[in-house]
Amino acid sequence: MQCWKSININKHSDNQKKLFLSLLTMLLSFITLYPLLSLKIMENTLYDDNLLLFVCGVIFIYPLHKLLHLVPLFFFKRGLNIKMEYDSLIHPVAIKLIDPVSKRTFLFALTTPFVILTSVIIGCLFTFTEYAHYFTILLSIHIGLCVSDFITLKNILQCPSNSFIEENDEGIKILIETN
């Protein structure tokens, strides 16, 4: 395989920029979602008696997000080699692929946490309307966590469809097969 393009995600968008974009996205998503959802939910009374469950949700949303990145990778690629390491304050655990995976598999793994967790949180929000404020905060936190995934997604979508993606310490390498 030949390297088509090498993308240094950390150099392209440094950690302070990612942190700022994540926090700004969290804030803007809450400011946008809560008033819209409160129009539908205002007929119900909001309760705050399950604060412990909310705190557990805030604590476990990041590990669940990371786990959902891995599920499709293990499903589509047997014998997957990954490396887990400390990355930064924004993302304490970085999961890097040692072996290259296809673009389709990488895109699926990249978008899985956003699709699944967002769907579950929105489903809970409309099911348990008395805790809509908790679920709106969780949804905003999760959308903020997905910012770095969207930055990576933007870079990966531009590569050829038959390419393979490999992660290393510098960033992402896009590989294409040579004939």
C-alpha positions, 0 to 999 in steps of 0.5 A: 500500500502507498500513502495517499495523504497524511493528516496530522489532526493535532497540528491541523487543529490543536487541543486548545482549539478542539477544547474551545470548539467542543465547549462552544458546541456544547453551549450552543447546542444547549441554548438551541435545544432547551428552548425548543424542547421546553415548548413541547415539554413545558406542560409537564413539571420538571423533577430533580430527584434523580441527580445521582443518575444524572451525574453517573450519566455525565461520568459514563457518557465519555467511556460509552462514547469510546466503547461505541467507536470500538464495537463496529471495528471489532464487528467488521475486522477480526483480530484488530490491533489497537493501542490505547494511550493518554491523549489530552485533557479533552480526550483522556484516552486515545484509541489508535488503530495499528492495522489499516481499516477500510474507509467505509469501516472507519467512517462507520466506527466514527459515526456510530457513537453519535448516531446511537447515543444521540438516538438513545438520549432523544428517545429518553428525552421524549419518554421521560419528559419530567427529566428533559433538562437532564437529557438536554444537558447530556445531549449537549455534552455528547454533541460537544464530545463528537466535535473531534469526530466531525473534524476527522470525518471532514478530513476522511470524506475527501479521500478516495472510496477504496482507501484504507485508514491507519492511525499513528502518533502523528495523526491519520494516514490514508493508504491506497492499494498499488497495482 
